[in-house]
C-alpha cells in the first residue's frame, strides 16, 4: 500500500498522523469539488515533527475528505451537540459542500472507503502498539494534529497554540498528562488541556492506561508554525508553504514535549 507508511523504532513512543494526507484516489473522487477537496488537511504536520524524537511513525497519505481516520467508524459523533465533521465528510470546516449536489457518499461508498483506507491504517497502528507493548511495560501513542487558528463554525475566537487532549484524563496516566501539559506551559505558548479538542477517536480508542497504553492528542493552531492568513477566504494561496526557519521555535518546544512523553514511557518521569 503505497499510501500507508510505518517507520519502526524500538522506543515506547508512537507518533500517528491521520490527517496529513492530501491524496484523493481516483476511485473515490466522483462528485468531489476540486476547489475545496483538501482544504482542511493538517498541512505540513509530518515535516513539523520530522526528526524530533526516536519514535515509530504511522501515517496515511489519503485525504481526510475521503475518510477520516480519526473518527468513530460507527459514525457516532465524538462531540455530541457541537459542530464537527464525520467519518466521510460532506462539507468543510466552514460548512462549504465538498460534493456536487447528490454526489455525497452513500452507505455502500462509506463502507468501501472504510475497508480500503480506514481499516488498514488502524491495523497498522494497532499492530505497532502491540509490537511495542510486547517490548515495554507502557507505550505512549501521541496523535499529531493541526488546524487553522480561527474556524468560527467549530469554535469561538482564536484557538490556543497547543491543545492537549486526554478525554478528561481517561486516555493516559495523570503523570503523563501533567508532564505534557507542563512542557507546553514551559514553552510560554498559549495552551489548554481538554478544551475544544479533548482527543479524537484514536486517542479515545487506544488510550487504555490500565493496559499500559497511554494516548494523548496534540492539536496545534497553525499560526504556531505557518504564516497563516488572518482569513482563509482572503488568501489566494492555501496552504502556506512550509518554512523550516519559521517553524523552528515550535519544533524546539515540541521536542521537549516529546522528551517528556518518552521519559514517562520509559519510566523515568
C-alpha positions in Angstrom: 0.0 0.0 0.0 1.9 3.0 -1.3 -0.3 5.4 0.7 0.2 3.8 4.1 3.6 4.2 5.9 5.2 2.8 9.0 8.7 3.7 10.2 9.6 1.5 13.1 11.7 2.3 16.1 12.1 0.2 19.3 11.3 3.0 21.8 7.9 3.0 23.5 6.7 6.1 21.6 4.4 6.2 18.6 3.6 9.3 16.6 0.4 9.0 14.5 -0.6 11.2 11.6 -4.2 10.5 10.5 -4.9 13.9 8.8 -1.7 14.9 7.0 -2.6 13.4 3.6 -4.0 15.1 0.5 -4.2 12.1 -1.9 -7.6 11.6 -3.5 -7.8 8.1 -5.0 -9.4 8.1 -8.4 -12.0 5.5 -7.4 -13.4 7.9 -4.7 -13.4 11.3 -6.4 -16.6 11.3 -8.4 -18.6 14.4 -7.5 -15.9 16.0 -5.4 -15.5 19.7 -5.8 -11.7 20.2 -6.5 -11.5 23.7 -5.1 -12.2 22.6 -1.5 -11.3 18.9 -1.6 -8.2 19.0 0.6 -8.6 22.4 2.3 -8.8 21.0 5.8 -5.7 18.9 5.9 -3.2 19.1 8.8 -0.8 20.8 6.4 2.9 20.0 6.8 2.3 18.2 10.0 4.9 15.4 9.4 7.5 17.9 8.3 6.9 19.7 11.6 7.6 16.6 13.7 10.3 15.2 11.4 13.4 14.0 13.5 12.2 15.4 16.8 12.1 12.1 18.7 13.2 8.5 18.4 9.7 7.2 17.7 7.7 4.9 15.5 5.7 6.8 12.9 2.4 5.8 11.3 0.8 7.9 8.6 -1.5 7.9 5.7 -1.3 9.9 2.5 -5.1 9.7 2.0 -7.0 12.9 2.5 -9.4 13.1 5.4 -12.0 14.1 2.9 -12.1 10.5 1.5 -12.3 9.1 5.0 -11.4 10.5 8.4 -9.1 8.1 10.2 -9.7 9.9 13.5 -13.5 9.5 13.6 -15.6 6.7 15.2 -16.1 4.2 12.4 -19.7 3.7 13.6 -20.4 7.3 12.6 -21.2 8.4 16.2 -20.2 12.0 17.0 -17.1 12.5 19.2 -18.5 15.8 20.3 -22.3 15.5 20.7 -24.1 18.8 20.4 -21.1 20.5 18.8 -20.4 21.1 15.1 -17.9 18.6 13.7 -17.2 16.6 10.6 -18.0 12.9 10.1 -16.3 9.7 9.0 -16.7 10.7 5.4 -17.1 14.5 5.5 -19.6 16.1 3.2 -18.6 19.7 4.0 -15.5 21.6 5.0 -14.9 23.0 8.5 -16.5 26.2 7.2 -19.7 24.4 6.1 -18.9 24.5 2.3 -20.1 21.4 0.5 -17.4 19.0 -0.6 -19.5 17.3 -3.2 -21.8 18.4 -6.0 -25.5 18.0 -5.0 -26.5 14.4 -4.9 -22.9 13.0 -5.2 -22.3 12.6 -1.5 -21.0 9.1 -0.5 -23.8 6.7 0.4 -23.6 3.8 2.9 -22.0 1.4 0.4 -19.4 4.0 -0.6 -18.6 4.7 3.0 -18.2 1.0 3.7 -15.9 0.7 0.7 -13.7 3.6 1.9 -13.5 2.2 5.4 -12.4 -1.2 4.1 -9.9 0.3 1.7 -8.4 3.1 3.8 -9.6 3.3 7.4 -9.2 -0.3 8.4 -5.6 -0.7 7.0 -4.4 2.4 8.8 -5.7 1.3 12.1 -4.5 -2.3 11.6 -1.0 -0.8 11.1 -1.3 1.5 14.2 -2.7 -1.3 16.4 0.0 -3.6 15.2 2.7 -1.2 16.2 1.1 -0.7 19.6 1.1 -4.5 20.1 4.7 -4.8 18.9 6.0 -2.2 21.3 3.8 -3.2 24.2 5.4 -6.6 24.0 8.8 -4.9 24.5 7.8 -2.3 27.1 5.6 -2.1 30.2 4.0 1.0 28.8 3.7 2.7 25.5 2.6 6.3 24.5 0.6 7.0 21.4 0.9 10.7 20.6 -1.6 11.7 17.9 -0.4 14.6 15.8 -2.8 17.3 14.5 -3.1 20.9 13.4 -5.9 23.2 12.4 -6.5 26.8 11.4 -6.3 29.2 14.4 -9.8 30.6 13.6 -12.7 28.4 12.4 -15.8 30.2 13.6 -18.1 27.3 12.8 -16.2 25.0 15.1 -15.1 27.2 17.9 -15.2 30.8 19.1 -12.3 33.2 18.8 -8.7 32.1 18.4 -7.6 28.6 19.4 -4.7 28.3 21.8 -1.4 27.3 20.1 -1.2 24.0 21.9 -4.4 22.0 22.6 -3.8 18.8 24.6 -6.5 16.1 24.6 -6.8 13.2 27.0 -10.6 12.9 27.1 -10.6 14.5 30.5 -7.9 12.2 31.8 -9.4 8.9 30.6 -6.8 8.1 28.0 -3.5 8.3 29.9 -1.9 8.3 33.4 -2.1 11.6 35.2 1.7 11.7 35.3 1.9 11.8 31.5 -0.9 14.3 31.3 0.9 16.6 33.8 4.3 16.1 32.0 3.0 17.0 28.6 1.0 19.9 29.9 3.9 21.1 32.0 6.2 21.1 29.0 3.6 23.0 27.0 3.4 25.6 29.8 7.1 25.9 30.0 7.2 26.9 26.3 5.4 30.1 27.1 2.8 29.4 24.4 -0.9 29.6 24.9 -2.2 26.1 25.7 -5.2 24.3 27.1 -5.9 20.8 28.4 -9.1 19.2 27.2 -10.5 22.4 25.8 -12.4 22.4 22.5 -10.4 19.3 21.4 -10.1 16.7 24.0 -9.0 13.8 21.8 -10.4 12.1 18.8 -11.2 8.5 18.1 -7.5 7.4 18.0 -6.8 8.8 21.5 -10.1 7.5 23.0 -9.9 4.1 21.3 -6.3 3.2 22.0 -5.8 5.1 25.3 -6.1 2.3 27.9 -3.7 3.2 30.7 -4.8 0.2 32.8 -3.3 -1.9 30.0 -0.1 0.1 29.6 -1.2 2.1 26.5 -1.4 5.8 27.1 -2.7 8.2 24.4 -2.5 12.0 24.0 -3.7 14.2 21.2 -1.9 17.4 20.4 -3.9 19.8 18.2 -1.7 22.8 17.1 -3.1 26.1 15.9 -1.4 26.6 12.5 -0.1 30.1 13.2 2.4 28.5 15.6 4.4 27.1 12.6 2.9 28.6 9.4 2.4 32.1 8.1 -1.3 31.6 8.4 -3.5 34.2 6.7 -5.9 36.0 9.1 -8.8 34.8 6.9 -8.7 31.8 4.6 -11.2 33.4 2.2 -8.8 36.4 1.8 -5.8 34.2 0.9 -5.3 33.3 -2.8 -2.6 30.7 -1.8 -3.6 28.0 0.5 -1.9 26.2 2.2 1.1 28.4 3.1 4.4 26.9 2.3 6.4 25.2 5.0 9.3 27.4 6.1 11.7 25.5 8.4 13.1 28.7 9.9 9.6 29.9 10.8 8.7 26.5 12.3 12.0 26.1 14.2 10.8 27.7 17.5 7.8 25.4 17.7 9.9 22.4 16.8 12.1 23.1 19.7 9.1 23.3 22.0 7.6 20.1 20.6 10.9 18.3 21.0 10.8 19.0 24.7 7.2 17.8 24.9 8.1 14.6 23.2 11.0 14.1 25.6 8.5 14.4 28.5 6.3 11.8 26.8 9.2 9.4 26.1 10.6 9.8 29.7 7.2 8.8 31.0 7.0 5.8 28.7 10.5 4.7 29.8 9.5 5.0 33.4 11.9 7.9 34.1 9.2 10.6 34.6 
